[in-house]
Amino acid sequence: MGVYEALPRSKKIQELERALCYIGTMVTVRDDGDRYVGLYETLEAELASLEALDETKERIRQRLAQSPKPLAA
């Protein structure tokens, strides 16, 4: 297991946001910045995936809160 995989989700999001700022600066400032666009898009997709999971869990919580009878898992 790599270092990234071992991080808690909140830390992964924090590190991805930090990396996006760093790579974004490279893309916009460096003469060869275009070569890092693919990496930026990969990191952006990973962040979106983690955020989508949070949104799904929130929708589930809302549904369960409105449910008349909770079910045992």
Backbone as a ProteinNet text record, in pm:
[ID]
protein_1_A
[PRIMARY]
MGVYEALPRSKKIQELERALCYIGTMVTVRDDGDRYVGLYETLEAELASLEALDETKERIRQRLAQSPKPLAA
[TERTIARY]
84.6	0	89.4	59.4	136.9	96.9	173.5	149.8	13	-20.8	-148.5	-266.2	-261.5	-371.3	-392.6	-287.7	-296.5	-353.9	-362.7	-413.5	-563.9	-611.6	-756.6	-814.4	-942.8	-1006.5	-988.7	-1006	-994.4	-853.6	-754.7	-615.9	-590.3	-650.4	-636.8	-690.9	-809.1	-869.1	-778.4	-726.9	-637.7	-512.7	-454	-331.5	-360.5	-474.4	-510	-530.6	-596.9	-617.2	-484.3	-394	-261	-184.3	-192.3	-122.8	-181.5	-313.5	-375.9	-326.1	-308.9	-254.6	-110.5	-33	107.3	118.2	46.8	51.2	-11	-117.5	-179.3	-82	-1.2	101.5	202.8	241.3	336.4	279.1	151	87.4	84.5	54.7	35.9	163.3	267.1	387.3	501.6	516.1	631.8	611.3	720.7	715.5	668.5	703.9	662.9	541.1	461.4	348.1	244.2	229.6	130.2	153.2	275.3	303.5	244.1	202.3	147.5	-5.4	-68.5	-214.5	-277.9	-223.8	-276.9	-271.1	-162.3	-148.2	-251.5	-270.2	-370	-508.7	-542.2	-673.2	-690.3	-584.2	-589.3	-616.7	-544.7	-565	-704.6	-749.2	-882	-990.4	-974.2	-1070.8	-1071.4	-956.5	-947.5	-1019.1	-999.3	-1066.4	-1217.9	-1261.3	-1404.9	-1464.7	-1390.2	-1437.3	-1456.5	-1361.2	-1372.4	-1488.4	-1504.3	-1613.9	-1749.6	-1757	-1882.4	-1924.6	-1829	-1860	-1919.7	-1865.4	-1920.6	-2064.2	-2088.9	-2223	-2320.5	-2277.3	-2362.4	-2396.2	-2297.2	-2321.5	-2419.5	-2409.5	-2501.9	-2645.1	-2660.7	-2794.4	-2850.7	-2766	-2809.2	-2854.6	-2776.5	-2813.4	-2947.7	-2969.1	-3095.4	-3212.8	-3193.6	-3299.5	-3331.3	-3228	-3249.1	-3317	-3284	-3346.5	-3495.6	-3534	-3675.2	-3748.9	-3675.8	-3736.6	-3817.6	-3938	-4021.3	-3965.4	-3894.2	-3844.7	-3703.4	-3602.9	-3467.2	-3451.6	-3373	-3346.2	-3211	-3201.2	-3073.1	-2984.7	-2857.1	-2762	-2703.9
-117.1	0	123.7	217.6	340.6	439.6	544.6	647.7	711.9	745.5	811.7	724.1	596.6	505.5	491.4	508.7	493	617	728.4	851.1	842.6	907.7	918.5	1007.6	990.7	1062.6	1213.9	1269	1414.2	1462.4	1384.7	1419.8	1405	1303.1	1287.3	1410.6	1456.7	1574.5	1695.5	1713	1825.3	1819.7	1702.4	1688.4	1706.3	1658.1	1677.1	1825.2	1896.8	2039.9	2114.8	2075.5	2137.4	2106.6	1981.5	1941.6	2012.8	2032.6	2102.9	2247.2	2312	2447.9	2449	2353.1	2344.7	2318.2	2216.2	2181.2	2292.8	2354.1	2465.6	2580.3	2606.9	2709.9	2669.6	2543.1	2495.3	2511.3	2477.8	2486.3	2630.6	2722.9	2861.5	2944.6	2903.9	2986.7	2935	2805.3	2749	2750.4	2763.3	2758.6	2621.6	2516.9	2381.2	2336.2	2430.8	2400.2	2308.2	2313.4	2228.1	2079.9	2043.1	1900.7	1849.5	1939.5	1900.1	1905	1941.5	1950.1	1813.5	1708.4	1573.3	1533.3	1565.6	1536.9	1615.9	1743	1825.4	1762.4	1718.3	1657.2	1527.5	1450.2	1326.3	1356.4	1452.3	1490.1	1548.6	1627.4	1687.9	1580.3	1477	1367.4	1288.3	1267.2	1196.6	1275.7	1404.8	1490.2	1486.2	1494.3	1488.8	1356.2	1248.6	1116.6	1110.9	1162.2	1163.8	1252.4	1366.8	1457.5	1397.7	1324.8	1261.2	1156.3	1084.5	985.4	1053.1	1168.1	1243.8	1286.3	1333	1376.3	1258.9	1143.1	1024.1	984.6	986.1	950.9	1048.5	1176.6	1275.6	1249.3	1215	1181.3	1059.4	963.1	843.1	881.1	964	1007.4	1080.2	1165.7	1238.7	1142.7	1044.7	946.7	868.2	826.2	748.9	832.1	960.7	1048.9	1064.1	1054.5	1068.9	935.3	828.4	695	672.5	616	595.7	492.3	395.2	288.1	250	272.9	235.2	83.5	40.2	-102.2	-137.1	-257.6	-302.7	-348.1	-314.8	-353.2	-488.6
0	0	0	-89.3	-97.5	10.5	20.1	121.3	100.5	-23.6	-51.4	-10.7	-43.9	-12	138.2	215.8	360.7	430.4	358.8	421	445.3	550.6	568.1	457.2	427.4	316.9	327.7	445.9	461.6	425.7	461.8	430.4	280.4	217	72	0.5	42.7	-19.1	-0.6	118.9	147.6	59.7	47.4	-32.2	-180.8	-227.8	-368.7	-399.7	-311.6	-332.8	-335.7	-248.9	-246.6	-375.6	-419.5	-542.1	-663.7	-665.6	-777.6	-786.6	-674.2	-674.5	-726.4	-682.2	-723.9	-873.7	-921.6	-1063.8	-1147.5	-1096.7	-1168.2	-1189.5	-1090	-1104.1	-1210.4	-1209.2	-1309.6	-1450.1	-1467	-1598.7	-1647.7	-1558.8	-1601.6	-1605.3	-1532.3	-1521.8	-1609.2	-1615.8	-1686.5	-1837.3	-1908.9	-2055	-2104.4	-2030.1	-2066.9	-1986.7	-1938.9	-1852.7	-1914.7	-2047	-2112.8	-2086.8	-2062	-2040.1	-1908.2	-1818.2	-1688.8	-1683.1	-1792.5	-1796.2	-1768.7	-1825.8	-1802.9	-1656.1	-1590.3	-1448	-1368.7	-1404.8	-1337	-1350.5	-1471.5	-1495	-1416.4	-1403.4	-1325.8	-1178.6	-1123.7	-983.8	-962.8	-1057.7	-1050	-1049.6	-1131.6	-1136.9	-1006.1	-948.4	-820.1	-710.8	-708.2	-610.4	-631.6	-754.1	-784.3	-739.5	-755.5	-713.3	-561.9	-487.9	-342	-296.7	-360.7	-324.9	-360.8	-473.2	-513	-410.6	-356	-252.9	-130.3	-92.4	20.2	-8.3	-131.2	-168.7	-166.4	-213.1	-210.9	-68.2	18	158.5	223	187.6	242.9	193.7	67.1	15.5	87.1	115.2	187.6	328.2	396.2	532.1	532	432.5	424.7	403	316.6	291.5	418.8	488.9	611.2	719.6	724.8	824.1	796.4	671.5	633.9	636.6	649	646.8	774.9	761.3	880.2	976.1	926.4	1012.2	968.1	1052.9	1016.1	1008.2	915.1	898.1	959.5	1011.3	1065.6	951.7	959	853.8	880.7
[MASK]
+++++++++++++++++++++++++++++++++++++++++++++++++++++++++++++++++++++++++

